[in-house]
Amino acid sequence: MTPCNLLAAMSCPDLMRRIVTRAVNAVARPHLVPFLLMVVLIPRPTCAQILMSAGYYSQNFDSLGSSAAQWTNNATLPGWYASKGNGDATNFLAGSGGVTTGGMYSFGVAGVSNVIERALGSLAGSSITYAFGVRFTNDTAGTLSNITVSCLGEQWRSGSTTTPQTLAFSYQVSALPVTNTYSAGWTPFSALNFVSPNLTGASAPLDGNAATNQQVFASVLLTGVTVPAGQELFLRWLDVDDSGFDNALAIDDLSVSFSASATSGPVITSPPQSQTVNAGDTAIFSVSASGNPAPTYQWQFNNADLPDATNATLTLNNVTAAQAGNYRVVISNSVSATNSTATLTVLTPVAGFSLLTYNTHGNFVSDWTTNSAQVQAIGRQVQYLNPDIITFQEIPLTNAGWTHMPEFVAAFRPGYSLATNSGSDGFIRSVILSRWPITRSKSWLDNADLNPFGYTNSNFTRDL
């Protein structure tokens, strides 16, 4: 025993007892006397929380014994804490389920094994809740995430009810010390809830060591629980006062293992797919990836980060042509990074135009000045309908009606382009008004050969 070992042992009462006993009996070891005096004179701190660097922890509760005793947090069982209501527990009872007195208990079968085989539990009552649990600290340099819990749930008494009652499990991960079992901030984990298996309805003691009164929890993984370096993990069992007479519920043979899952860089298991959508539609890109630690995501558009686009799915609503391009997702964790690119194509509608056609019935209307009632009526219709292209068929030559069309444009369609056919059949002409400039190729049909069409008298005599 070195001086350093001796000082370290001061934090644990059971170990101190053994050291003192050996020192007293070993009279041939006078070199221990100064350190023994140091142990007596210096106040002893409470036991520290359990360190996770050991990789494994077990507790069978046999040291509780078969007699009622004082309970001291972090000392009666190093690393363990208990509460009664909203305060720390100060004592525990001992029994085999034969009494109905509420409290925290050291349970065991009366008789030969009553001392050596014990379980920690409670019997709630009088509207008082009991809770107990164990505190761990991650003293490693990395995050621990592969945490498994094994234990036995044992029922030591049946209340007069056939309704299942639960010793509820929860946990807490914290960067600050957790030193009680009644504060807020606990996360329930139902896979470790112990539900009373004996529902006979008879109020009587039970043998909690019998398989029919037990539930086995074998290597239950605390899914999603990670403990960063320097932080604490607290495992807690909570027993509330149920309606009627409560069952006596306990845990035994607890073991907890800790390990760091192997780290790996992100691997894309399902890349985003390129897609084509219409303008105004919704485009959705999604990606799946694995890795440890869990990877993070950042979507980019044409190699620039998109704000708030940090999920595995990117949704673009009411897309426009300006959003067409390459979308890349960068996936990374502390190990490495990778990326994948998909292309968005946005289809825009082809620009159309509106066409309005008037057939003016040849010579029936001879006045095409803007003073004409008919021309004014047509002008008002054109202004209301606002077409892109207007055609006038059969404007009469009488009184040179077609020559008044520039006046019509100026009055009702200012800015529009105007074109008329280059010739006439002696009676009518046609006019086109257009919102856009008109490029006219003259003589498309003038003097065209009509023989292929079955007309052999002459060629076409004018252009349209």
C-alpha positions as CSV (number, residue, x, y, z in Angstrom):
1,M,0.0,0.0,0.0
2,T,1.6,3.3,-1.1
3,P,0.7,6.7,0.3
4,C,-1.1,7.6,-2.9
5,N,-3.2,4.4,-2.8
6,L,-4.1,5.1,0.8
7,L,-5.2,8.7,0.2
8,A,-7.3,7.6,-2.8
9,A,-9.0,5.0,-0.6
10,M,-10.2,7.7,1.8
11,S,-13.1,8.4,-0.5
12,C,-14.8,5.0,0.0
13,P,-15.9,3.8,3.5
14,D,-15.8,0.1,2.7
15,L,-12.3,0.3,1.4
16,M,-11.2,2.4,4.3
17,R,-12.6,-0.2,6.7
18,R,-10.5,-2.9,5.1
19,I,-7.3,-0.7,5.1
20,V,-7.7,0.3,8.8
21,T,-8.4,-3.3,9.8
22,R,-5.2,-4.5,8.0
23,A,-3.2,-1.7,9.5
24,V,-4.3,-2.5,13.0
25,N,-3.5,-6.2,12.6
26,A,-0.2,-5.6,10.8
27,V,1.9,-4.4,13.8
28,A,5.0,-5.3,11.9
29,R,4.2,-2.3,9.5
30,P,5.1,0.8,11.5
31,H,5.6,2.8,8.2
32,L,1.8,2.9,7.8
33,V,1.3,4.7,11.1
34,P,1.7,8.3,9.8
35,F,-0.7,7.7,7.0
36,L,-3.2,6.0,9.3
37,L,-3.1,9.1,11.5
38,M,-3.7,11.2,8.4
39,V,-6.8,9.1,7.6
40,V,-8.1,9.7,11.1
41,L,-7.4,13.4,11.3
42,I,-8.4,14.5,7.7
43,P,-12.2,14.7,6.9
44,R,-13.1,12.1,4.4
45,P,-14.9,13.2,1.2
46,T,-17.8,11.4,-0.1
47,C,-17.2,8.7,-2.8
48,A,-16.9,10.1,-6.3
49,Q,-19.4,9.1,-9.0
50,I,-18.6,5.9,-10.9
51,L,-16.1,6.4,-13.8
52,M,-17.0,5.1,-17.2
53,S,-13.4,4.5,-18.3
54,A,-13.6,1.1,-16.6
55,G,-16.0,0.1,-19.4
56,Y,-18.2,-1.9,-17.0
57,Y,-20.1,-1.6,-13.7
58,S,-22.0,-4.1,-11.7
59,Q,-24.0,-4.0,-8.4
60,N,-25.8,-6.8,-6.7
61,F,-27.0,-4.8,-3.6
62,D,-26.0,-7.6,-1.2
63,S,-24.0,-5.1,0.9
64,L,-27.3,-3.5,2.0
65,G,-27.9,-6.3,4.5
66,S,-31.1,-7.5,6.1
67,S,-31.6,-4.7,8.7
68,A,-33.0,-1.3,8.4
69,A,-30.3,1.3,8.3
70,Q,-29.3,4.9,7.5
71,W,-29.1,5.8,3.8
72,T,-26.5,8.3,2.7
73,N,-26.3,9.4,-0.9
74,N,-23.1,8.4,-2.6
75,A,-21.9,6.5,0.4
76,T,-24.2,3.6,1.4
77,L,-23.8,2.4,-2.2
78,P,-21.0,4.5,-3.8
79,G,-22.4,6.4,-6.7
80,W,-26.0,5.8,-5.7
81,Y,-28.6,8.3,-4.8
82,A,-32.2,8.0,-3.5
83,S,-35.1,10.2,-2.7
84,K,-38.3,10.2,-0.8
85,G,-40.8,12.7,-2.3
86,N,-38.9,15.9,-3.1
87,G,-36.0,15.3,-0.7
88,D,-33.1,13.0,-0.2
89,A,-33.8,9.6,1.4
90,T,-32.3,9.3,4.9
91,N,-33.0,5.6,5.6
92,F,-34.1,2.3,4.1
93,L,-36.1,-0.6,5.5
94,A,-35.4,-4.3,5.1
95,G,-37.8,-7.1,4.6
96,S,-39.2,-9.9,2.4
97,G,-42.4,-8.2,1.3
98,G,-44.4,-9.1,4.4
99,V,-45.3,-5.6,5.5
100,T,-47.2,-2.8,3.9
101,T,-45.2,0.1,5.3
102,G,-44.1,2.4,2.6
103,G,-40.4,3.2,2.1
104,M,-37.2,2.2,0.3
105,Y,-36.2,-1.4,0.9
106,S,-33.5,-3.9,1.0
107,F,-35.5,-6.9,-0.1
108,G,-34.5,-10.6,0.4
109,V,-35.9,-13.9,1.3
110,A,-36.2,-14.4,5.1
111,G,-34.0,-17.3,6.3
112,V,-30.6,-18.5,5.4
113,S,-30.1,-16.2,2.4
114,N,-31.6,-13.1,3.9
115,V,-28.2,-11.5,4.3
116,I,-26.3,-12.5,1.3
117,E,-28.9,-12.1,-1.5
118,R,-30.5,-8.6,-1.5
119,A,-32.3,-6.3,-4.0
120,L,-32.9,-2.6,-3.9
121,G,-36.5,-1.5,-4.3
122,S,-39.4,0.4,-2.8
123,L,-43.0,0.2,-1.7
124,A,-44.8,3.5,-2.5
125,G,-47.7,4.7,-0.4
126,S,-49.3,7.7,1.3
127,S,-48.9,9.7,-1.9
128,I,-45.1,9.5,-1.6
129,T,-42.9,8.8,-4.6
130,Y,-39.6,7.0,-4.2
131,A,-36.7,7.1,-6.7
132,F,-33.1,5.7,-6.7
133,G,-30.4,5.6,-9.2
134,V,-26.7,5.5,-10.1
135,R,-24.4,8.3,-11.3
136,F,-21.6,7.9,-13.9
137,T,-19.0,10.2,-15.3
138,N,-17.4,9.9,-18.7
139,D,-13.8,10.4,-17.8
140,T,-12.5,9.3,-21.2
141,A,-11.3,11.6,-24.0
142,G,-14.2,10.7,-26.3
143,T,-17.9,10.3,-26.6
144,L,-19.5,7.1,-25.2
145,S,-22.6,6.0,-27.1
146,N,-22.7,2.2,-26.9
147,I,-24.3,1.9,-23.4
148,T,-26.2,-1.3,-22.4
149,V,-28.0,-2.1,-19.2
150,S,-28.8,-5.5,-17.7
151,C,-30.7,-6.3,-14.5
152,L,-33.5,-8.3,-12.9
153,G,-36.8,-6.7,-12.0
154,E,-38.2,-8.4,-8.9
155,Q,-41.6,-8.2,-7.3
156,W,-41.6,-8.8,-3.6
157,R,-45.2,-8.0,-2.7
158,S,-48.6,-8.0,-4.5
159,G,-51.1,-5.3,-3.6
160,S,-54.8,-6.0,-3.8
161,T,-55.0,-5.0,-7.4
162,T,-55.0,-6.7,-10.8
163,T,-53.7,-3.5,-12.5
164,P,-50.1,-3.6,-13.6
165,Q,-47.8,-1.2,-11.7
166,T,-44.5,0.1,-13.0
167,L,-41.0,0.8,-11.6
168,A,-40.3,3.4,-14.3
169,F,-36.8,3.9,-15.8
170,S,-35.4,7.2,-17.0
171,Y,-32.0,8.7,-17.5
172,Q,-30.3,12.1,-17.7
173,V,-27.1,13.2,-19.5
174,S,-25.7,16.4,-18.1
175,A,-22.7,18.6,-18.3
176,L,-23.4,19.6,-14.6
177,P,-23.3,17.3,-11.6
178,V,-26.6,15.4,-11.0
179,T,-26.8,14.7,-7.3
180,N,-30.4,13.9,-6.6
181,T,-33.2,11.7,-8.1
182,Y,-36.1,14.1,-7.8
183,S,-35.1,17.1,-9.9
184,A,-36.4,17.8,-13.4
185,G,-34.9,16.9,-16.7
186,W,-35.3,13.1,-16.9
187,T,-35.8,11.3,-20.2
188,P,-38.1,8.2,-20.0
189,F,-36.9,5.0,-21.6
190,S,-39.7,2.4,-21.5
191,A,-37.6,-0.5,-22.6
192,L,-36.2,-0.7,-19.1
193,N,-39.5,-0.2,-17.2
194,F,-40.2,-3.0,-14.8
195,V,-43.9,-3.9,-14.9
196,S,-45.2,-6.1,-12.0
197,P,-45.6,-9.6,-13.4
198,N,-47.8,-10.9,-10.5
199,L,-51.4,-9.7,-10.9
200,T,-53.3,-12.1,-8.7
201,G,-55.1,-9.3,-6.8
202,A,-54.3,-10.9,-3.4
203,S,-52.4,-8.7,-0.9
204,A,-49.5,-11.0,0.1
205,P,-45.7,-11.2,0.1
206,L,-43.9,-12.8,-2.9
207,D,-40.5,-14.4,-3.4
208,G,-38.8,-11.9,-5.6
209,N,-36.1,-14.5,-6.4
210,A,-38.6,-16.8,-8.1
211,A,-38.7,-16.6,-11.9
212,T,-42.5,-16.1,-12.0
213,N,-42.0,-12.8,-10.0
214,Q,-39.2,-11.5,-12.1
215,Q,-38.5,-9.8,-15.4
216,V,-35.1,-10.2,-17.1
217,F,-33.5,-7.2,-18.9
218,A,-30.6,-8.5,-20.9
219,S,-28.2,-6.1,-22.5
220,V,-30.7,-3.4,-23.3
221,L,-29.1,-0.7,-25.5
222,L,-29.8,2.9,-24.5
223,T,-30.8,3.8,-28.0
224,G,-29.7,7.3,-29.0
225,V,-27.9,8.1,-25.7
226,T,-24.5,9.6,-26.0
227,V,-22.3,10.9,-23.2
228,P,-19.7,13.4,-24.3
229,A,-16.3,13.5,-22.6
230,G,-16.5,15.1,-19.2
231,Q,-20.3,14.8,-18.9
232,E,-22.4,12.6,-16.6
233,L,-25.0,9.9,-17.1
234,F,-27.5,9.2,-14.4
235,L,-29.8,6.1,-14.5
236,R,-32.9,6.3,-12.4
237,W,-35.8,4.0,-11.3
238,L,-39.0,5.8,-10.1
239,D,-41.8,4.3,-8.1
240,V,-45.0,6.4,-7.8
241,D,-47.8,5.8,-5.4
242,D,-50.4,3.9,-7.4
243,S,-54.1,3.7,-6.7
244,G,-55.0,1.2,-4.0
245,F,-52.3,-1.0,-2.3
246,D,-49.0,-0.8,-4.1
247,N,-46.7,-3.7,-5.2
248,A,-43.2,-3.9,-3.9
249,L,-40.8,-3.6,-6.8
250,A,-37.0,-3.9,-6.9
251,I,-34.0,-4.3,-9.1
252,D,-31.1,-6.7,-8.7
253,D,-27.9,-7.8,-10.4
254,L,-27.4,-4.6,-12.3
255,S,-24.7,-4.4,-14.9
256,V,-23.9,-1.5,-17.2
257,S,-21.3,-1.5,-20.0
258,F,-19.9,1.5,-21.8
259,S,-17.9,1.7,-25.0
260,A,-17.3,4.1,-27.8
261,S,-18.7,3.1,-31.1
262,A,-16.2,2.9,-33.9
263,T,-16.0,6.2,-35.8
264,S,-16.5,6.3,-39.6
265,G,-16.7,9.0,-42.2
266,P,-20.1,9.6,-43.9
267,V,-21.1,7.2,-46.7
268,I,-23.9,8.2,-49.1
269,T,-26.3,5.3,-49.3
270,S,-28.9,7.0,-51.5
271,P,-27.8,10.1,-53.5
272,P,-30.1,12.9,-54.6
273,Q,-31.6,12.5,-58.0
274,S,-31.7,15.1,-60.8
275,Q,-35.2,16.1,-61.8
276,T,-37.2,18.2,-64.2
277,V,-40.2,20.3,-63.1
278,N,-42.4,23.0,-64.5
279,A,-42.0,26.6,-63.3
280,G,-44.2,27.1,-60.2
281,D,-44.0,23.4,-59.1
282,T,-42.1,22.0,-56.1
283,A,-38.8,20.3,-56.4
284,I,-37.6,18.0,-53.6
285,F,-34.0,16.6,-53.3
286,S,-33.2,14.0,-50.6
287,V,-30.1,12.1,-49.6
288,S,-29.4,9.3,-47.2
289,A,-26.0,8.8,-45.5
290,S,-24.5,6.8,-42.7
291,G,-21.5,7.6,-40.4
292,N,-20.4,7.8,-36.8
293,P,-20.7,10.4,-35.4
294,A,-23.9,11.1,-37.2
295,P,-23.2,13.3,-40.2
296,T,-24.4,16.9,-40.8
297,Y,-25.8,18.2,-44.1
298,Q,-25.3,21.5,-46.1
299,W,-27.0,22.0,-49.4
300,Q,-25.4,24.3,-52.0
301,F,-26.7,25.9,-55.2
302,N,-24.1,26.4,-57.8
303,N,-21.4,25.8,-55.1
304,A,-22.8,28.5,-52.7
305,D,-24.3,27.5,-49.3
306,L,-28.1,27.8,-49.1
307,P,-29.2,29.3,-45.8
308,D,-31.1,27.0,-43.4
309,A,-30.6,24.0,-45.8
310,T,-29.0,21.7,-43.3
311,N,-31.3,18.6,-43.4
312,A,-31.2,15.5,-45.4
313,T,-34.1,16.8,-47.5
314,L,-34.1,20.0,-49.5
315,T,-37.5,21.4,-50.6
316,L,-37.9,24.2,-53.2
317,N,-41.4,25.6,-53.5
318,N,-42.8,27.5,-56.5
319,V,-39.5,27.2,-58.4
320,T,-38.6,29.6,-61.1
321,A,-36.2,29.4,-64.1
322,A,-33.6,31.3,-62.0
323,Q,-33.4,28.3,-59.6
324,A,-32.4,25.9,-62.4
325,G,-28.9,24.5,-61.9
326,N,-26.7,22.2,-59.8
327,Y,-27.6,21.4,-56.2
328,R,-24.9,19.8,-54.2
329,V,-25.2,18.4,-50.7
330,V,-22.0,18.3,-48.5
331,I,-22.2,15.6,-45.8
332,S,-19.6,15.7,-43.1
333,N,-18.7,14.6,-39.6
334,S,-15.5,14.8,-37.4
335,V,-13.9,12.0,-39.5
336,S,-14.3,13.2,-43.1
337,A,-16.7,14.7,-45.6
338,T,-18.3,13.7,-48.9
339,N,-20.7,15.3,-51.4
340,S,-23.2,14.5,-54.2
341,T,-24.7,16.7,-56.9
342,A,-28.0,16.7,-58.7
343,T,-29.3,19.0,-61.4
344,L,-32.6,20.8,-61.5
345,T,-34.2,21.7,-64.8
346,V,-37.1,24.1,-64.8
347,L,-39.4,24.2,-67.8
348,T,-41.0,27.6,-68.5
349,P,-44.2,27.9,-70.7
350,V,-43.8,29.0,-74.3
351,A,-44.9,32.6,-74.6
352,G,-48.2,32.6,-76.5
353,F,-50.2,35.5,-78.1
354,S,-53.8,36.5,-78.3
355,L,-55.4,37.0,-81.8
356,L,-58.5,38.9,-82.6
357,T,-60.1,38.8,-86.1
358,Y,-62.7,41.1,-87.6
359,N,-64.6,40.3,-90.8
360,T,-66.0,43.6,-92.0
361,H,-68.2,42.1,-94.7
362,G,-66.8,43.8,-97.8
363,N,-68.6,46.8,-99.0
364,F,-71.4,46.9,-96.5
365,V,-69.6,49.5,-94.4
366,S,-68.1,52.3,-96.4
367,D,-67.1,54.7,-93.7
368,W,-63.8,53.7,-92.0
369,T,-63.0,57.0,-90.3
370,T,-62.8,57.1,-86.5
371,N,-66.0,59.1,-86.6
372,S,-67.9,56.1,-87.8
373,A,-70.1,54.5,-85.1
374,Q,-69.1,51.0,-86.1
375,V,-65.4,51.9,-86.1
376,Q,-65.7,53.4,-82.6
377,A,-67.5,50.3,-81.4
378,I,-64.7,48.1,-82.8
379,G,-62.1,50.4,-81.1
380,R,-63.8,50.0,-77.7
381,Q,-63.8,46.2,-78.1
382,V,-60.1,46.2,-79.0
383,Q,-59.2,48.4,-76.0
384,Y,-61.1,46.1,-73.7
385,L,-59.8,42.8,-75.1
386,N,-56.3,44.1,-75.5
387,P,-55.2,41.4,-78.1
388,D,-51.6,41.1,-79.3
389,I,-52.6,40.7,-83.0
390,I,-55.7,42.1,-84.8
391,T,-56.6,41.2,-88.3
392,F,-59.3,43.0,-90.4
393,Q,-60.7,41.1,-93.3
394,E,-62.5,42.6,-96.3
395,I,-62.0,46.2,-95.6
396,P,-63.8,47.9,-98.6
397,L,-61.9,49.9,-101.2
398,T,-65.0,52.1,-101.5
399,N,-64.0,55.5,-100.2
400,A,-60.5,54.0,-99.6
401,G,-61.5,52.6,-96.2
402,W,-58.2,50.9,-95.6
403,T,-56.4,54.2,-95.8
404,H,-58.0,55.2,-92.5
405,M,-56.4,52.4,-90.6
406,P,-53.4,54.6,-89.4
407,E,-56.1,56.8,-87.8
408,F,-57.6,53.7,-86.1
409,V,-54.2,52.7,-84.7
410,A,-53.5,56.2,-83.4
411,A,-56.9,56.4,-81.7
412,F,-57.2,52.9,-80.3
413,R,-53.9,51.0,-80.5
414,P,-51.1,53.5,-80.3
415,G,-47.7,51.9,-80.7
416,Y,-49.0,49.0,-82.7
417,S,-47.4,48.1,-86.1
418,L,-49.6,48.2,-89.2
419,A,-49.4,46.2,-92.4
420,T,-51.8,45.9,-95.4
421,N,-51.7,43.6,-98.4
422,S,-49.9,44.9,-101.3
423,G,-52.6,44.5,-103.9
424,S,-56.3,44.1,-104.2
425,D,-59.0,42.2,-106.1
426,G,-60.6,45.5,-106.9
427,F,-63.0,45.4,-104.0
428,I,-61.4,44.6,-100.6
429,R,-58.1,44.6,-98.8
430,S,-56.8,43.1,-95.5
431,V,-55.0,44.8,-92.6
432,I,-52.9,43.4,-89.7
433,L,-52.2,45.2,-86.4
434,S,-49.5,43.8,-84.1
435,R,-48.1,44.6,-80.7
436,W,-44.7,43.6,-82.0
437,P,-42.9,45.0,-85.1
438,I,-43.8,43.4,-88.4
439,T,-41.1,42.3,-90.7
440,R,-42.6,42.0,-94.2
441,S,-41.2,40.1,-97.1
442,K,-42.7,41.5,-100.2
443,S,-44.0,39.5,-103.2
444,W,-44.2,36.1,-101.4
445,L,-47.1,35.2,-103.6
446,D,-47.1,37.9,-106.3
447,N,-46.9,36.2,-109.7
448,A,-46.6,32.8,-108.1
449,D,-47.3,29.8,-110.4
450,L,-50.6,28.2,-109.6
451,N,-50.4,25.3,-112.0
452,P,-49.4,22.9,-109.2
453,F,-52.7,23.8,-107.5
454,G,-54.8,23.1,-110.6
455,Y,-55.3,26.7,-111.7
456,T,-53.9,27.2,-115.2
457,N,-55.4,30.5,-116.3
458,S,-52.7,32.7,-114.9
459,N,-50.2,33.2,-112.1
460,F,-51.2,34.8,-108.8
461,T,-51.6,38.5,-109.5
462,R,-50.9,40.1,-106.1
463,D,-49.2,39.6,-102.7
464,L,-51.2,39.1,-99.5
